[in-house]
Amino acid sequence: MSFSEFKNISEVQKAYNIKYQEKIFIVNKEIPLSQNFIDDFKFNKENIDIFSSEAARSELIISPLLREMYKKHSENYSFWIQKSIFFDAKLSGTPDYIFSKKSSLGKTVLETPIVIVVEAKKNDFEQGWGNV
């Protein structure tokens, strides 16, 4: 079963006995951006319709921003784009982005995911939760 077969987070919770809880886990800390990133972002915003498609948003906004943030943490973590993952025969898929522990075996080995980022299709946030 792929991630998209789950319609909401409660289906995932029931299938895998996952307890839901909310906590603040993001530290409100300003991360300085490189001038190159700022210049590229301004160029894209002024010259390309960055909201015209999912691919445009992903390639010109989301991926560069996540990559810029990742640069500060690349010694300890890995950053994956469109990496297929497999949990069991019922659950597998390809999240948009994954941050994981860095493997001692090198950048080609996926360790335990820490954060998985997916885009909610058709602006359906509830179904997006099920796809996580």
Residue frames relative to the residue before (quaternion, step in Angstrom):
aa qw qx qy qz dx dy dz
M 1.0000 0.0000 0.0000 0.0000 0.00 0.00 0.00
S 0.3141 -0.7448 0.5504 0.2089 3.58 -0.84 0.86
F 0.7048 -0.4556 0.3293 0.4327 3.55 -1.28 0.37
S 0.6768 0.5386 -0.3035 0.3997 3.57 0.91 -0.92
E 0.5697 0.5985 -0.3951 0.4014 3.62 1.18 -0.22
F 0.6033 0.5045 -0.3572 0.5039 3.57 1.26 -0.34
K 0.3174 -0.7942 0.4950 0.1535 3.57 -0.78 1.03
N 0.7950 -0.0153 -0.0052 0.6064 3.60 1.21 -0.32
I 0.6944 -0.5036 0.3198 0.4024 3.54 -1.27 0.31
S 0.6101 0.5637 -0.3736 0.4129 3.61 1.02 -0.62
E 0.6020 0.5432 -0.3625 0.4595 3.63 1.08 -0.58
V 0.6487 0.5002 -0.3098 0.4828 3.58 1.01 -0.82
Q 0.6342 0.5402 -0.3258 0.4471 3.58 0.96 -0.88
K 0.6888 0.4810 -0.2849 0.4615 3.57 0.85 -0.96
A 0.6806 0.5080 -0.2961 0.4370 3.59 0.88 -0.91
Y 0.8095 0.2415 -0.1011 0.5255 3.59 1.03 -0.79
N 0.4327 -0.7352 0.4351 0.2879 3.57 1.28 0.38
I 0.2989 0.7608 -0.5056 0.2759 3.57 0.83 1.08
K 0.3315 -0.7386 0.5581 0.1820 3.54 -0.82 1.03
Y 0.2844 -0.7580 0.5684 0.1465 3.56 -0.91 0.99
Q 0.1763 0.7579 -0.6194 0.1038 3.55 -0.98 0.89
E 0.3053 -0.7477 0.5633 0.1746 3.54 -1.13 0.63
K 0.0862 0.7666 -0.6304 0.0865 3.54 -1.02 0.94
I 0.4514 -0.6261 0.5490 0.3207 3.52 -1.23 0.46
F 0.0135 0.8281 -0.5585 0.0465 3.57 -0.53 1.16
I 0.6202 0.5102 -0.3473 0.4841 3.57 1.28 -0.05
V 0.3156 -0.7434 0.5627 0.1766 3.53 -0.70 1.10
N 0.3816 -0.7221 0.5331 0.2207 3.55 -0.82 1.02
K 0.2587 0.7590 -0.5329 0.2702 3.51 0.20 1.37
E 0.4048 -0.7174 0.5133 0.2410 3.54 -0.82 0.98
I 0.1588 -0.7754 0.6070 0.0715 3.57 -0.89 0.98
P 0.3669 -0.7411 0.5115 0.2334 3.59 -0.57 1.09
L 0.2806 -0.7547 0.5744 0.1474 3.56 -1.00 0.87
S 0.5107 -0.6423 0.4698 0.3253 3.57 -1.05 0.72
Q 0.5922 -0.5767 0.4249 0.3690 3.56 -1.15 0.58
N 0.6009 0.5635 -0.3520 0.4444 3.59 1.08 -0.69
F 0.6470 0.5059 -0.3153 0.4755 3.59 0.96 -0.87
I 0.6610 0.5086 -0.3060 0.4591 3.60 0.88 -0.94
D 0.6616 0.5055 -0.3040 0.4629 3.61 0.93 -0.90
D 0.6603 0.4975 -0.3095 0.4698 3.60 0.93 -0.87
F 0.6512 0.5181 -0.3174 0.4547 3.58 0.93 -0.89
K 0.6532 0.5021 -0.3109 0.4739 3.60 0.93 -0.88
F 0.6364 0.5271 -0.3288 0.4572 3.59 0.94 -0.86
N 0.6750 0.4962 -0.2962 0.4587 3.58 0.84 -0.99
K 0.6633 0.5159 -0.3029 0.4496 3.59 0.91 -0.92
E 0.7183 0.4578 -0.2488 0.4610 3.60 0.96 -0.85
N 0.8116 0.3275 -0.1271 0.4668 3.58 1.05 -0.73
I 0.7593 0.2959 -0.1633 0.5561 3.60 1.21 -0.38
D 0.4332 -0.6633 0.5355 0.2925 3.58 -1.04 0.75
I 0.1673 -0.8566 0.4841 0.0622 3.55 0.18 1.33
F 0.7062 0.4246 -0.2673 0.4996 3.60 1.22 -0.21
S 0.4074 0.7596 -0.4372 0.2568 3.60 1.26 0.20
S 0.8118 0.0108 0.0224 0.5834 3.60 1.12 -0.55
E 0.6600 -0.4803 0.3910 0.4253 3.54 -1.33 0.22
A 0.6471 0.5260 -0.3223 0.4479 3.59 0.96 -0.83
A 0.6467 0.5145 -0.3243 0.4603 3.59 0.96 -0.83
R 0.6580 0.4989 -0.3135 0.4689 3.60 0.89 -0.89
S 0.6764 0.5073 -0.2914 0.4474 3.54 0.92 -0.93
E 0.7511 0.4264 -0.2197 0.4535 3.59 0.76 -1.05
L 0.7848 0.3626 -0.1772 0.4703 3.58 1.01 -0.75
I 0.7606 0.3129 -0.1913 0.5357 3.62 1.18 -0.37
I 0.7731 0.4031 -0.2233 0.4359 3.56 0.41 -1.26
S 0.7093 0.4695 -0.2793 0.4456 3.60 0.66 -1.07
P 0.6806 0.4696 -0.3212 0.4616 3.66 0.79 -0.82
L 0.6454 0.5169 -0.3259 0.4583 3.60 1.00 -0.75
L 0.6677 0.4839 -0.3017 0.4785 3.61 0.89 -0.88
R 0.6439 0.5192 -0.3181 0.4633 3.59 0.99 -0.81
E 0.6369 0.5284 -0.3207 0.4608 3.59 0.99 -0.82
M 0.6635 0.4814 -0.2977 0.4894 3.59 0.97 -0.85
Y 0.6410 0.5559 -0.3154 0.4251 3.58 1.02 -0.83
K 0.5638 0.6324 -0.3838 0.3674 3.60 1.02 -0.75
K 0.6732 0.5064 -0.2899 0.4542 3.60 1.04 -0.77
H 0.7706 0.3361 -0.1575 0.5181 3.62 1.23 -0.39
S 0.3762 0.7867 -0.4392 0.2159 3.59 1.26 0.14
E 0.5612 0.6016 -0.4025 0.4014 3.64 1.15 -0.27
N 0.7917 0.3233 -0.1445 0.4978 3.58 1.07 -0.76
Y 0.7846 0.2798 -0.1244 0.5391 3.59 1.17 -0.48
S 0.3119 -0.7148 0.5921 0.2028 3.55 -1.33 0.36
F 0.2414 -0.7495 0.6045 0.1206 3.55 -1.20 0.63
W 0.0793 -0.8098 0.5812 -0.0155 3.55 -0.72 1.15
I 0.1364 -0.7654 0.6248 0.0720 3.55 -1.09 0.79
Q 0.8462 -0.0460 -0.0149 0.5307 3.58 -0.77 1.13
K 0.2979 0.7488 -0.5245 0.2746 3.59 0.91 0.98
S 0.3656 -0.7254 0.5410 0.2180 3.58 -0.68 1.09
I 0.0556 -0.7821 0.6203 0.0223 3.54 -1.04 0.85
F 0.1744 -0.7747 0.6049 0.0592 3.52 -1.18 0.67
F 0.1756 -0.7857 0.5854 0.0959 3.58 -0.70 1.06
D 0.7516 -0.2054 0.1664 0.6043 3.55 0.85 -1.02
A 0.7613 -0.3792 0.2568 0.4589 3.58 -1.31 -0.06
K 0.7063 0.4584 -0.2612 0.4720 3.59 1.15 -0.56
L 0.8157 0.2479 -0.0828 0.5161 3.59 1.07 -0.61
S 0.2873 0.7123 -0.5955 0.2354 3.52 -0.62 1.21
G 0.1829 0.7953 -0.5662 0.1156 3.55 -1.20 0.32
T 0.4078 -0.6876 0.5479 0.2464 3.51 -1.37 -0.10
P 0.2025 -0.7845 0.5762 0.1073 3.60 -0.17 1.26
D 0.6128 -0.5537 0.4092 0.3880 3.57 -1.20 0.49
Y 0.8038 -0.0451 0.0830 0.5873 3.59 0.84 -1.01
I 0.0690 -0.7738 0.6285 0.0373 3.56 -1.16 0.68
F 0.1328 -0.7099 0.6819 0.1159 3.52 -1.18 0.73
S 0.0112 0.8087 -0.5861 0.0487 3.57 -0.82 1.01
K 0.6399 -0.4402 0.4259 0.4641 3.52 -1.35 0.02
K 0.4632 -0.6589 0.5094 0.3029 3.57 -1.13 0.60
S 0.3714 -0.7416 0.5200 0.2039 3.58 -0.82 0.99
S 0.4807 -0.6469 0.5120 0.2972 3.56 -1.09 0.73
L 0.6223 0.5554 -0.3296 0.4424 3.60 1.28 -0.32
G 0.6679 -0.5056 0.3000 0.4563 3.60 1.24 -0.16
K 0.7309 -0.4881 0.2932 0.3763 3.53 -1.35 0.20
T 0.6395 0.5458 -0.3349 0.4255 3.62 1.20 -0.21
V 0.6647 0.4762 -0.2983 0.4923 3.60 1.29 -0.04
L 0.2944 -0.7607 0.5587 0.1501 3.56 -0.73 1.12
E 0.1888 -0.7576 0.6178 0.0932 3.54 -0.81 1.05
T 0.7873 -0.3063 0.2254 0.4854 3.58 -1.28 -0.20
P 0.3937 -0.7128 0.5234 0.2508 3.61 -0.73 1.00
I 0.2625 -0.7508 0.5893 0.1416 3.54 -1.09 0.80
V 0.7818 0.0146 0.0258 0.6228 3.55 0.98 -0.92
I 0.0840 -0.7625 0.6398 0.0463 3.54 -1.00 0.90
V 0.1518 -0.7945 0.5857 0.0522 3.57 -0.81 1.05
V 0.0475 0.7798 -0.6219 0.0531 3.56 -0.83 1.03
E 0.3915 -0.6948 0.5503 0.2475 3.53 -1.21 0.54
A 0.4134 -0.6871 0.5379 0.2600 3.55 -0.94 0.90
K 0.3654 -0.7471 0.5166 0.2033 3.56 -0.65 1.12
K 0.8520 0.0956 -0.1054 0.5038 3.52 -1.13 0.80
N 0.5671 -0.6328 0.3578 0.3873 3.58 1.15 0.71
D 0.4373 0.6752 -0.4702 0.3630 3.59 1.13 0.63
F 0.2478 -0.8203 0.5006 0.1232 3.56 0.02 1.33
E 0.6262 0.5477 -0.3412 0.4376 3.59 0.97 -0.81
Q 0.6939 0.4397 -0.2818 0.4958 3.59 0.86 -0.88
G 0.5806 0.5776 -0.3681 0.4402 3.60 1.12 -0.58
W 0.6159 0.5364 -0.3402 0.4661 3.59 1.05 -0.73
G 0.6608 0.5147 -0.3084 0.4509 3.57 0.94 -0.82
N 0.6708 0.5116 -0.2859 0.4545 3.56 1.16 -0.59
V 0.5096 0.6705 -0.4229 0.3344 3.60 1.19 -0.16
